[in-house]
Structure formats: structure tokens, C-alpha cells
């Protein structure tokens, strides 16, 4: 089985996450702040071990999943047509996860940068690239806007993802703006993605119904 450069990259990022946690382990408190509420205030803690190594361990499972998807999808030939965009998204996602880890580490070392500033920027970039991925994707079982109607028709898939790609990019820009209004950052993240998700689900259904509507003679 040939290993792609993108797969090496996410494995390297995963290894770096473990190394980073191991390096700072002696300096971290016994209880690690690990969760923040919508106002950017700490509302959850973990033990030092889990606070530092939960995310790296999670990355191991995610790496195996992302590596497996293009190989096990029944429509894997379609994935190969947009593989560079998929690889780019996976690498960006792993960088996003490292940003979360660094946020946790810095906070617990006393450098308390508000997640309500960091997360809108990071999530906004992720949403924007998800839009690029959508615009270039072909029908498959794992990646993209997967509804019963997009999975049933290449035409419905294409139309839904062309629109969805634009909407995800817009959601990314709106989410990014949340960094300028940190007290409302959670809404800049949640409302756009919920809106895009609901709209594209309904849109795919409508397109499918129009496509399968019997023509009158």
C-alpha cells in the first residue's frame, strides 16, 4: 500500500502532538483546564495526563480513519478525482486540532488567550476550505453533503455541492468575523453552519424531486 505525502504529514503532526504534550507535561498543573463556555470562561477540567494526551490519542484514531476512507469507499474512484482537495482538508483539519492543543497548553501555562478569538479564526478557515472541497467533490459515501438525494444522483450531488461550496465559504467568512465580537463568537460559529446544513439538505431534496418528476407528454 502506497503512503501519500499527505498521510505522512498527518502522521508527523500526530507525532508532534505527542511530543509537545510530553515536553510541557512537567510544567502543567495537576488539573488541566480543558473546556470553555460560550463566554470564553473555563467550565471543565481534566487530569494532567488526559488533558494533555486526549487530543493526541484522538488524532491517532482520526489519522487511521482519514487514511482508510479513500481506500474503503465503494466509490473510491470518484474520490481520486478530487483527492488533492481531500488531502488538503485533512492536513488543515489536523493543524486545526493542533491549534486547539496549543490553546489548552498556553492557557494552563498562564498565557490565557481567549478561545473566543482563536476559534472563530480557526473554524472559519476550516469552513472556507470545506467549501472548496465541496465544489470539487464527486459522489461518494464519506465526504461532502451526504443526503439520500445527493447519494442517489450524480446531478443532484453536483448541483448541491456547487451551491454548498459557496455557502460554506460564506459561512467561513462570517465565522471568521466572530473574532471581532468575542462575546458572541459561539453564534458566529453555530448559526452559519446550521443554516448551511439545513438549507443544503432541503435544496438537495427539491433538486432530486425536480429531477425525478415525470415529464408530461
C-alpha atoms as a printed R data frame, in Angstrom:
    type eleno elety resid chain resno       x      y       z
1   ATOM     1    CA   UNK     A     1   0.000  0.000   0.000
2   ATOM     2    CA   UNK     A     2   1.489  3.300  -1.116
3   ATOM     3    CA   UNK     A     3   1.654  6.036   1.514
4   ATOM     4    CA   UNK     A     4   0.864  9.516   0.231
5   ATOM     5    CA   UNK     A     5   2.715 12.664   1.288
6   ATOM     6    CA   UNK     A     6  -0.456 13.986   2.920
7   ATOM     7    CA   UNK     A     7  -0.713 10.818   5.007
8   ATOM     8    CA   UNK     A     8   2.883 11.201   6.126
9   ATOM     9    CA   UNK     A     9   2.087 14.809   7.019
10  ATOM    10    CA   UNK     A    10  -0.818 13.926   9.321
11  ATOM    11    CA   UNK     A    11   1.205 11.178  10.974
12  ATOM    12    CA   UNK     A    12   4.014 13.685  11.585
13  ATOM    13    CA   UNK     A    13   1.520 16.184  13.020
14  ATOM    14    CA   UNK     A    14   0.151 13.448  15.287
15  ATOM    15    CA   UNK     A    15   3.668 12.606  16.490
16  ATOM    16    CA   UNK     A    16   4.347 16.302  17.139
17  ATOM    17    CA   UNK     A    17   1.192 16.480  19.257
18  ATOM    18    CA   UNK     A    18   2.536 13.682  21.478
19  ATOM    19    CA   UNK     A    19   5.975 15.300  21.667
20  ATOM    20    CA   UNK     A    20   4.518 18.691  22.546
21  ATOM    21    CA   UNK     A    21   2.429 17.202  25.356
22  ATOM    22    CA   UNK     A    22   5.397 15.244  26.711
23  ATOM    23    CA   UNK     A    23   7.656 18.305  26.699
24  ATOM    24    CA   UNK     A    24   5.263 20.516  28.686
25  ATOM    25    CA   UNK     A    25   3.981 17.748  30.963
26  ATOM    26    CA   UNK     A    26   6.231 18.610  33.969
27  ATOM    27    CA   UNK     A    27   5.150 22.278  33.898
28  ATOM    28    CA   UNK     A    28   1.397 21.628  33.776
29  ATOM    29    CA   UNK     A    29  -0.939 21.760  36.811
30  ATOM    30    CA   UNK     A    30  -2.482 18.588  38.241
31  ATOM    31    CA   UNK     A    31  -5.858 19.656  36.830
32  ATOM    32    CA   UNK     A    32  -5.819 20.998  33.296
33  ATOM    33    CA   UNK     A    33  -8.439 23.458  32.064
34  ATOM    34    CA   UNK     A    34  -9.865 21.706  29.021
35  ATOM    35    CA   UNK     A    35 -13.233 23.249  28.192
36  ATOM    36    CA   UNK     A    36 -14.600 26.774  27.889
37  ATOM    37    CA   UNK     A    37 -18.177 28.020  27.819
38  ATOM    38    CA   UNK     A    38 -19.720 30.396  25.290
39  ATOM    39    CA   UNK     A    39 -18.327 33.394  27.211
40  ATOM    40    CA   UNK     A    40 -14.771 32.030  26.988
41  ATOM    41    CA   UNK     A    41 -14.686 31.045  30.663
42  ATOM    42    CA   UNK     A    42 -13.262 27.737  31.839
43  ATOM    43    CA   UNK     A    43 -16.015 25.315  32.825
44  ATOM    44    CA   UNK     A    44 -14.276 21.944  32.603
45  ATOM    45    CA   UNK     A    45 -11.079 20.266  33.793
46  ATOM    46    CA   UNK     A    46  -9.229 17.003  33.172
47  ATOM    47    CA   UNK     A    47  -6.395 15.268  34.934
48  ATOM    48    CA   UNK     A    48  -2.968 16.301  33.660
49  ATOM    49    CA   UNK     A    49  -2.495 13.111  31.634
50  ATOM    50    CA   UNK     A    50  -5.851 13.215  29.862
51  ATOM    51    CA   UNK     A    51  -5.770 16.975  29.499
52  ATOM    52    CA   UNK     A    52  -2.522 16.701  27.546
53  ATOM    53    CA   UNK     A    53  -2.832 13.362  25.764
54  ATOM    54    CA   UNK     A    54  -6.537 13.040  24.953
55  ATOM    55    CA   UNK     A    55  -6.184 15.077  21.772
56  ATOM    56    CA   UNK     A    56  -3.012 13.306  20.520
57  ATOM    57    CA   UNK     A    57  -4.694  9.940  21.114
58  ATOM    58    CA   UNK     A    58  -7.774 11.184  19.288
59  ATOM    59    CA   UNK     A    59  -5.555 12.204  16.372
60  ATOM    60    CA   UNK     A    60  -4.295  8.625  16.092
61  ATOM    61    CA   UNK     A    61  -7.835  7.375  15.514
62  ATOM    62    CA   UNK     A    62  -8.643 10.227  13.143
63  ATOM    63    CA   UNK     A    63  -5.470  9.621  11.145
64  ATOM    64    CA   UNK     A    64  -6.396  5.971  10.670
65  ATOM    65    CA   UNK     A    65  -9.915  6.972   9.642
66  ATOM    66    CA   UNK     A    66  -8.838  9.625   7.128
67  ATOM    67    CA   UNK     A    67  -6.247  7.279   5.640
68  ATOM    68    CA   UNK     A    68  -8.820  4.491   5.334
69  ATOM    69    CA   UNK     A    69 -11.687  6.468   3.773
70  ATOM    70    CA   UNK     A    70 -10.260  6.794   0.222
71  ATOM    71    CA   UNK     A    71  -9.439  3.075   0.281
72  ATOM    72    CA   UNK     A    72 -12.691  1.602   1.617
73  ATOM    73    CA   UNK     A    73 -15.305  3.835  -0.037
74  ATOM    74    CA   UNK     A    74 -17.263  1.856  -2.664
75  ATOM    75    CA   UNK     A    75 -16.945  4.960  -4.873
76  ATOM    76    CA   UNK     A    76 -13.241  5.449  -4.175
77  ATOM    77    CA   UNK     A    77 -12.562  6.031  -7.860
78  ATOM    78    CA   UNK     A    78 -14.592  9.234  -7.546
79  ATOM    79    CA   UNK     A    79 -12.568 10.318  -4.518
80  ATOM    80    CA   UNK     A    80  -9.385 10.044  -6.547
81  ATOM    81    CA   UNK     A    81 -10.687 12.754  -8.899
82  ATOM    82    CA   UNK     A    82 -10.623 15.325  -6.079
83  ATOM    83    CA   UNK     A    83  -8.004 13.670  -3.877
84  ATOM    84    CA   UNK     A    84  -5.723 16.725  -3.635
85  ATOM    85    CA   UNK     A    85  -8.581 18.755  -2.140
86  ATOM    86    CA   UNK     A    86  -9.391 15.955   0.290
87  ATOM    87    CA   UNK     A    87  -5.733 15.720   1.306
88  ATOM    88    CA   UNK     A    88  -5.593 19.478   1.791
89  ATOM    89    CA   UNK     A    89  -8.663 19.418   4.023
90  ATOM    90    CA   UNK     A    90  -7.299 16.586   6.145
91  ATOM    91    CA   UNK     A    91  -3.990 18.388   6.716
92  ATOM    92    CA   UNK     A    92  -5.827 21.618   7.560
93  ATOM    93    CA   UNK     A    93  -8.064 19.728   9.988
94  ATOM    94    CA   UNK     A    94  -5.050 18.272  11.790
95  ATOM    95    CA   UNK     A    95  -3.481 21.723  12.005
96  ATOM    96    CA   UNK     A    96  -6.789 22.914  13.459
97  ATOM    97    CA   UNK     A    97  -6.583 20.214  16.129
98  ATOM    98    CA   UNK     A    98  -3.020 21.240  16.988
99  ATOM    99    CA   UNK     A    99  -4.248 24.818  17.396
100 ATOM   100    CA   UNK     A   100  -6.731 23.538  19.987
101 ATOM   101    CA   UNK     A   101  -3.950 21.667  21.780
102 ATOM   102    CA   UNK     A   102  -1.702 24.740  21.835
103 ATOM   103    CA   UNK     A   103  -4.639 26.802  23.132
104 ATOM   104    CA   UNK     A   104  -5.064 24.379  26.047
105 ATOM   105    CA   UNK     A   105  -1.357 24.262  26.817
106 ATOM   106    CA   UNK     A   106  -0.817 28.014  26.715
107 ATOM   107    CA   UNK     A   107  -3.852 28.674  28.879
108 ATOM   108    CA   UNK     A   108  -2.649 26.261  31.543
109 ATOM   109    CA   UNK     A   109   0.828 27.787  31.434
110 ATOM   110    CA   UNK     A   110  -0.680 31.170  32.236
111 ATOM   111    CA   UNK     A   111  -0.840 32.606  28.700
112 ATOM   112    CA   UNK     A   112  -4.602 32.977  28.564
113 ATOM   113    CA   UNK     A   113  -5.568 33.859  25.014
114 ATOM   114    CA   UNK     A   114  -9.346 33.768  24.744
115 ATOM   115    CA   UNK     A   115 -10.689 30.819  22.730
116 ATOM   116    CA   UNK     A   116 -13.441 33.192  21.609
117 ATOM   117    CA   UNK     A   117 -10.788 34.910  19.494
118 ATOM   118    CA   UNK     A   118  -8.831 31.843  18.395
119 ATOM   119    CA   UNK     A   119 -11.710 29.531  17.499
120 ATOM   120    CA   UNK     A   120 -13.635 31.795  15.085
121 ATOM   121    CA   UNK     A   121 -10.458 32.274  13.067
122 ATOM   122    CA   UNK     A   122  -9.536 28.579  13.065
123 ATOM   123    CA   UNK     A   123 -13.072 27.308  12.440
124 ATOM   124    CA   UNK     A   124 -13.668 29.985   9.802
125 ATOM   125    CA   UNK     A   125 -10.659 28.806   7.817
126 ATOM   126    CA   UNK     A   126 -11.840 25.208   8.144
127 ATOM   127    CA   UNK     A   127 -15.337 26.075   6.901
128 ATOM   128    CA   UNK     A   128 -13.925 28.065   3.986
129 ATOM   129    CA   UNK     A   129 -11.741 25.196   2.816
130 ATOM   130    CA   UNK     A   130 -14.676 22.809   3.290
131 ATOM   131    CA   UNK     A   131 -16.399 24.958   0.676
132 ATOM   132    CA   UNK     A   132 -13.502 24.440  -1.726
133 ATOM   133    CA   UNK     A   133 -13.645 20.702  -1.054
134 ATOM   134    CA   UNK     A   134 -17.400 20.624  -1.706
135 ATOM   135    CA   UNK     A   135 -17.094 22.464  -5.006
136 ATOM   136    CA   UNK     A   136 -14.617 19.894  -6.292
137 ATOM   137    CA   UNK     A   137 -16.051 16.713  -4.794
138 ATOM   138    CA   UNK     A   138 -17.693 13.849  -6.648
139 ATOM   139    CA   UNK     A   139 -20.313 11.473  -5.292
140 ATOM   140    CA   UNK     A   140 -19.035  9.205  -2.523
141 ATOM   141    CA   UNK     A   141 -20.188  7.773   0.790
142 ATOM   142    CA   UNK     A   142 -17.955  9.631   3.264
143 ATOM   143    CA   UNK     A   143 -17.039 13.144   2.098
144 ATOM   144    CA   UNK     A   144 -19.364 16.043   1.393
145 ATOM   145    CA   UNK     A   145 -23.071 16.776   1.790
146 ATOM   146    CA   UNK     A   146 -24.409 13.247   2.052
147 ATOM   147    CA   UNK     A   147 -28.195 13.080   1.922
148 ATOM   148    CA   UNK     A   148 -30.329 10.282   0.456
149 ATOM   149    CA   UNK     A   149 -30.864 12.503  -2.578
150 ATOM   150    CA   UNK     A   150 -27.269 13.530  -3.287
151 ATOM   151    CA   UNK     A   151 -26.170  9.908  -2.882
152 ATOM   152    CA   UNK     A   152 -28.815  8.777  -5.367
153 ATOM   153    CA   UNK     A   153 -27.871 11.070  -8.245
154 ATOM   154    CA   UNK     A   154 -24.663 12.498  -9.685
155 ATOM   155    CA   UNK     A   155 -26.620 15.500 -10.953
156 ATOM   156    CA   UNK     A   156 -28.181 16.239  -7.563
157 ATOM   157    CA   UNK     A   157 -24.778 15.788  -5.947
158 ATOM   158    CA   UNK     A   158 -23.133 18.220  -8.356
159 ATOM   159    CA   UNK     A   159 -25.784 20.938  -8.035
160 ATOM   160    CA   UNK     A   160 -25.982 20.642  -4.243
161 ATOM   161    CA   UNK     A   161 -22.222 20.795  -3.820
162 ATOM   162    CA   UNK     A   162 -21.781 23.732  -6.174
163 ATOM   163    CA   UNK     A   163 -24.203 25.715  -4.048
164 ATOM   164    CA   UNK     A   164 -22.997 24.181  -0.784
165 ATOM   165    CA   UNK     A   165 -19.414 25.086  -1.592
166 ATOM   166    CA   UNK     A   166 -20.313 28.754  -1.972
167 ATOM   167    CA   UNK     A   167 -22.376 28.683   1.226
168 ATOM   168    CA   UNK     A   168 -19.612 27.012   3.228
169 ATOM   169    CA   UNK     A   169 -17.187 29.694   2.065
170 ATOM   170    CA   UNK     A   170 -19.652 32.376   3.144
171 ATOM   171    CA   UNK     A   171 -20.096 30.598   6.493
172 ATOM   172    CA   UNK     A   172 -16.317 30.629   6.882
173 ATOM   173    CA   UNK     A   173 -16.124 34.385   6.343
174 ATOM   174    CA   UNK     A   174 -18.977 35.029   8.782
175 ATOM   175    CA   UNK     A   175 -17.397 32.725  11.372
176 ATOM   176    CA   UNK     A   176 -14.051 34.474  10.980
177 ATOM   177    CA   UNK     A   177 -15.725 37.794  11.831
178 ATOM   178    CA   UNK     A   178 -16.680 36.366  15.216
179 ATOM   179    CA   UNK     A   179 -13.117 37.073  16.399
180 ATOM   180    CA   UNK     A   180 -14.009 40.775  16.384
181 ATOM   181    CA   UNK     A   181 -17.026 40.192  18.657
182 ATOM   182    CA   UNK     A   182 -15.740 37.521  21.047
183 ATOM   183    CA   UNK     A   183 -18.743 37.736  23.379
184 ATOM   184    CA   UNK     A   184 -20.895 36.452  20.518
185 ATOM   185    CA   UNK     A   185 -18.312 34.144  18.912
186 ATOM   186    CA   UNK     A   186 -20.341 30.988  19.508
187 ATOM   187    CA   UNK     A   187 -23.207 32.375  17.425
188 ATOM   188    CA   UNK     A   188 -20.877 33.358  14.583
189 ATOM   189    CA   UNK     A   189 -19.792 29.701  14.516
190 ATOM   190    CA   UNK     A   190 -23.064 27.863  15.078
191 ATOM   191    CA   UNK     A   191 -25.654 29.879  13.159
192 ATOM   192    CA   UNK     A   192 -23.898 29.888   9.754
193 ATOM   193    CA   UNK     A   193 -23.114 26.160   9.783
194 ATOM   194    CA   UNK     A   194 -26.604 25.205  10.984
195 ATOM   195    CA   UNK     A   195 -28.114 27.420   8.312
196 ATOM   196    CA   UNK     A   196 -25.922 25.970   5.555
197 ATOM   197    CA   UNK     A   197 -26.602 22.405   6.672
198 ATOM   198    CA   UNK     A   198 -30.374 22.809   6.773
199 ATOM   199    CA   UNK     A   199 -30.526 24.739   3.506
200 ATOM   200    CA   UNK     A   200 -28.439 22.228   1.554
201 ATOM   201    CA   UNK     A   201 -30.451 19.291   2.897
202 ATOM   202    CA   UNK     A   202 -33.710 20.893   1.727
203 ATOM   203    CA   UNK     A   203 -32.108 22.028  -1.532
204 ATOM   204    CA   UNK     A   204 -30.906 18.504  -2.356
205 ATOM   205    CA   UNK     A   205 -34.414 17.156  -1.760
206 ATOM   206    CA   UNK     A   206 -36.027 19.787  -4.002
207 ATOM   207    CA   UNK     A   207 -33.475 19.209  -6.784
208 ATOM   208    CA   UNK     A   208 -34.000 15.454  -6.568
209 ATOM   209    CA   UNK     A   209 -37.786 15.820  -6.745
210 ATOM   210    CA   UNK     A   210 -37.472 18.062  -9.794
211 ATOM   211    CA   UNK     A   211 -35.098 15.616 -11.447
212 ATOM   212    CA   UNK     A   212 -37.303 12.584 -10.881
213 ATOM   213    CA   UNK     A   213 -40.617 14.313 -11.623
214 ATOM   214    CA   UNK     A   214 -42.343 12.501 -14.505
215 ATOM   215    CA   UNK     A   215 -42.459 14.596 -17.646
216 ATOM   216    CA   UNK     A   216 -45.904 15.241 -19.045
217 ATOM   217    CA   UNK     A   217 -46.456 14.145 -22.590
